[in-house]
Each structure stands twice: as structure tokens, then as C-alpha cells.
Amino acid sequence: MSQTLKLNKKITTFNKKISIDGDKSLSIRWALLASQANGKSRAYKILRSEDVLSTLSCLKTLGIKVKMNKEYCEIIGKGLNGYKYKNNLILNAGNSGTLGRLLLGLLVHANKKIKLIGDESLSKRDFSRVTDPLNKFGATFFYKKKGNLPLSILGVSPSKPIKFNEKKGSAQCKSSVMFAALNTKGETLIKAKKSRDHTELLFKYLKIPIKIKKTKNFDYIKINGQKEFSSFDYTIPSDISSSAFFIVLTTLSKNSKLLIKNVNINPSRTGILMILKKMGARILLKNKKSYKGEKVADIFIESVKNLKAINCPSNLNSSAIDEFLLIFLVAAKAKGVSYFKDLSELNQKESPRLDWGSKILNMMGIKTKLTKNSIKIYGQPDLEIKKPIIIKDYLKDHRVFMMSTIAALTCGGQWKIHDKDSINTSFPSFLNIIKKISSKP
Ligand code: S3P
């Protein structure tokens, strides 16, 4: 099968109802926490993507029983510190920063040296952001190149609680330290710049001793470690970051409507909805519910004609962090000049996404002004793409592939998008859902 997706026409008007794959952040967190719980946990509607499968395979390597069938994923946890550390263990986090960083937090007690590896993209990413605080708990790290995979961790027992000032707004850093605190006697204190709070909500649900004080820009988190917790079942709601591709597809298409069922609308993840609404998008949340501390709703979207540019407030950055490629695409079709700032973290993702966003818009004929941490986008509501576009050598960043697909389907032009299989990282049914939406009613 060809690995290149060829597209040469816009999607036609649609009016559909769809379901999207399970949330990636919640699927990985469920699996890691279930592995530390006592007994049998089950997850329904878990995301079956490579990042989650890498998580399950790392847990198996650590001696945890994992069963996957059509209906659910089952993990038999052996309590805190229940992993089995054989000699010369190698764990492969694949493409997943979340898995690599959160798992290191759980390994601060490993009594043998364990090697962590990842794919080409993950091996370029910064790990010192978690190894520095985990080192303060007492773990030792061994590298070829400081801060990068492959690295080895040798844990310590007992570990010491730490004070950690998380300044990047990275949920992965915050959660890594929270996971290390789980089995550390005493009080770990974290001052964290706002970021997604799934780990906090799961800790609360599991009655792990956690106290949180929220201020405008920071959360103050206290965790008292070494309390065992029971196994738990969880039905994973749909991923808003995956839904975002279809929110933008509908917004930018002609006379179309879409209903996406049962999406996680945790406020620390819904920046895309706020930003698009400010730009004039028509998005409605229906059927709002709470589920084990998380919020869930159906999202209804209608296309709009007159989108306007935005000067995006940077306090929305963290809640939209995985959606900026798509937001840049909307800015490309909006009237006026949009401005996005304080976005240096975007270049720390699976590929340098701030740079890629600008590059793709330029290929489409959109003018941008790019700095290390900001971008100005000169929108063209009546954009006609003149030159053929080839998207390749982008480190197989799943979100680059999917954003390019949405750009092709909404802006037209002749596109060749390489490395189709990149979707398997986070959203294996992406192209099938596109087919479903494109098919006649
Ligand atoms: C994630 C946090 C974000 C996000 C990533 C998933 C998580 O990364 O970009 O896709 O599940 O904690 P940072 O925490 O590094 O910003």
C-alpha cells in the first residue's frame, strides 16, 4: 500500500454524526496508574494507537499482566513498587513523550539500571526537563548525550520528597513528578504553570492524598506519598485533540454540519474551542456530563463564511498546545493578520511544529512572519493554491500529516502527503472517518 496520500479536491458539503477514538492522555495515564493499583482494572474504549500500545508493552516488560480484547483492556496491578526489574531491561517509548516522561517518574524506585529508548523523533526531544527533578528524588541517570534518549535510570529506595517549580506549563513534567511522589514518603510540593490536569483529577478520584490550590497562572500541588490505592475501571471519552481535525474541517467547509459524540471537554484542553469561537466559528456543546472528575459533551459544529483574525492571548496556549497547527490553518483562511506568541514549547513537540506550521502555510501561498516563539499569519479568505504541495521528511509527526490532510480538503490544490502510517501514533481511524464524512448520506 502506498504510504503517500494524494488529494486534489475539496471535500463536498456534509451533515454527519461521528465518534472519535479515545483520549490519548487519559488512555496512557489510566494504564500507568492501573499498573500501580492493587488488582484488576479495566478500561473501555481505550485508544488503540501506537503510543498506547507502547505503554502496554513497557508495562508487560516490567512484569505487569495486560490483556486486550475487543471490549476492554485489563491490567492487573501489583500495588506501589510492584514492577519486576530483570537485568538489562530495555523499555521502548516509541514516539510518545508522555509515556517516556511519565514512566520515568514511576521508575524512581527501580533497583536495577533500566534503559529507555524511543524512535527518531523522541530521541531528539528534551528529557532533562524530567530527569533534573527526578534526580532530586534520588534517581541517577546515565546518558550518551545529556538530556536525550537513549538514557538509563537507576532508582533509589527510599526516595526523598522534593519541591519542584514547573515553569514551562508542561503536564508531562508535572505528571512525571507526581508519579514519582506516589511512592515517596512525605510531602512533595509542586508549583506548576497551568497545564492539562488529568493526572490531578485521577489522583483525586483514586483518593491518593493530594491537595491543590489554584491561582490565575499557577497551581500549587501537595502530594503525600505511599498510600496504596484500589484498581479501577474507566471508560475513556473521545479525544478533543483528535476531534479538533474535524472541528476545523467543518468550520472551513461549505454549508456543512457535524456532531461529534462524547468528547472530553476538560477546560485545560478546550483552548481550541475558545480560540476558534473568538475567530467567529460556530461551535456548540450539548449534553454536558461529568465522568469521574472529567467533563464530557457532544460537540456540534457548523461551517462559517466570515472568520476573523485573532491576536491570541498566550494564557490560552497551554489548553490548545496540540492544536496550533490547525489553528494556524484557520488563521490562514481568516480576514486580517493573526498573531500567536510565547509558543517556544511548540518547537519541542514530535517535530518542530511552530516551524512546520509556518512552512506549510508558506507552501500554500500564505505569508507568515516567524520568530523562535511567535508567528504572524496574513490570512487570505479567498485563497487559491497555485503550486503542487509535497509534505515529507517531517519526522512522521502525526499532527503534521493530519493538519495537511485537512488543509488539502478545505483549501484545494494538489497535495502529496507522505508517511500515511503516522496517524497510527494517535488516531488510527482518522482516514476512515474522513471517508465516512466524504461519503454520500
Ligand atoms: C501531554 C501533554 C502535552 C501534550 C502532549 C500530551 C500529556 O505535552 O503536548 O501531546 O498527556 O501530558 P507537554 O506537557 O510537554 O506540553
Boltz pocket constraint, residues with backbone or C-beta under 6 A from the ligand:
constraints:
  - pocket:
      binder: B
      contacts: [[A, 24], [A, 25], [A, 98], [A, 169], [A, 170], [A, 171], [A, 172], [A, 173], [A, 175], [A, 195], [A, 196], [A, 321], [A, 322], [A, 345]]
      max_distance: 6.0
